[in-house]
Amino acid sequence: MLSYALRRIAGLIPTLLVIITVSFCVVRLAPGGPFDQEQALPPAVRANLERLYGLDQPLAVQYVHYLRGLLRGDFGPSLRQRDFTVSELVAQGLPLSATLGLAAILLAVLSGIPAGILAALWRNRGADYCITTLAALALALPSFVTGPLLALVFGLYLRWLPVAGWQHGAPRYLVLPVLTLALPVAAYVARLTRASLLEVLNAHYVRSARARGLGTPRVLWRHALRPALMPVVSYLGPAVAFVMTGSLVIETVFGLPGTGRYLVEGAIDRDYPLVMGMIVVYGALTLFLNLIADLIYGWLDPGVRHA
Amino acid sequence: MPEQAVAAARGLWSDAGRRLTGNRIASAALAVMVVMALFAVLAPHLSPWGYDSLDWEHLALPPGLTAAHWFGTDRLGRDLFVRTLYGVRLSLFISVLASLVSLVIGVVWGAVAGLAGGRTDGWMMRFVDVLYSLPYLFIVIILTTLWRRGSIAVLLLALGAVGWLTTARIVRGQALALRRREFIEAARALGVPAPAILLRHIVPNLLGPVLVYATLTVPQMIVFESFLSFLGLGVQEPHASLGNLILTGAQEMESAPWMLLVPAAFLVGLLICLNFLGDGLRDAFDPRER
């Protein structure tokens, strides 16, 4: 187990390096610069600014310099939001984005697995059709459609919940965003659970458990559920990535002050360190959480470790 | 030998066609899709209004069959029916083209890797793995923002560059399996050069699963495109895309909910039809999947 974990962790470093290099190239080779404004700056001021931020040096030097900074945990200063470093900006927004994402995953797992179990147990009956149809619908709809629609129904017509805003994390304001974010993930979890449980319920050991006279709850709990949930565990990694990019939309739709807006704003302003910082933080987080999901999977299913 | 392979392929295709028309949901989805696509193509001729023509007499008019504008108008008095159809048109155009781009790259990459095998295969698929781990939506956002915002060519390129990875994986798996089949071995023994084997024998046999995946790629591309337009990075005003229509609709939903509901309904319809069609095609080509 330990050597498997170490091998996987070692595999992260080159991947992260590729992410950093590719995005550095994409960001820096694009036309335009951070100091292009309506009114052109005097050449001397511009040259001074560029020297201050090291933008006058060759790209390769800047790249090495950036990597060195990253090793020290320094993402550099924001070029547009003066007086703030990228680390400060990310640290301000990340707790909210992380709360949203974690709550959404939790909600999705807690609602998707029971829904999938019900659908599998009542296969080809009313409840199953209801659940599978709802899941198909939830999977087909992007969150920038479901978000405004939910806000319209629950916020404007029923007036149960606030439409948007956030009031420093009052839970009422987070219900709709979390729900929107969780919906497609819950649908996918339900589908996976249904499909794999149906398969497991046909397995010989489950049939022999039934033959021994065990009731459905006991068969589920003792024998069927654990192997049936393996695909769900391995989906958690991609789900995390999905939720993290999804929170970008959710924050725009519901007007939440997370980190999502920095990516778009930073790209429009050519705020190089801010854009790079966002990509590196989100890329590293995604890789790390994927790794954790893989390790849990390897722990549950020893066969994977030696593959 | 090639004649026989072609005959077998025809059998597969007509078989799949029969199964698809037998599937009621998929046929209905196909019919709705065709109607929508027709409407979208004919959009300029269906209404006296253009996508950017203003009707000062009817600003933010609610929808109604007897009204001057069936689906109402937006704040500037632009006909929502026409704008939505233009949005569908643009979404379909961009997503189909982007799917084609990703299809071509993916098929070539996957087939070459699968056929070559060994170390070449290892490196090519390792490259795909690494690209998979990139936060691709971020890269698309960066690409479209930094390089000429709103340019359809950049949008296409960015979407196509993202979509080919899964196709490459599917194709490679199929090619690996095909490589060991007797007819490929026979062709090789007869001295047919590798590129000819690729084009005559491998690619035609791959088309089924690839076609299925491609129909499932189109709705993904529609979502990506409207997502970018929703963030204000894709199609720009006064041009209409489902994404930027939904964005405006979401901002105006308190006073004019139809501005959100009309484009959202079209997007939802489009996505659901495409998904059902893709599922139907998958069942048609691989009945075991059921």
Interface residues (C-beta under 8 A of the other chain):
Chain A: P14 T15 V18 I19 V22 S23 V26 V27 A30 P31 G32 A136 L137 L139 A140 L141 P142 F144 V145 G147 P148 L149 A151 L152 L156 V163 A241 M244 T245 L248 V249 T252 V253 L263 V264 A267 I268 R270 V275 M278 I279 Y282 G283 T286 L287 N290
Chain B: V130 S133 L134 P135 L137 F138 I139 I141 I142 L143 T145 L146 W147 R149 P219 V223 S226 F227 F230 L231 G232 L233 G243 I246 L247 G249 A250 M253 E254 P257 L260 A264 L267 V268 L271 I272 N275
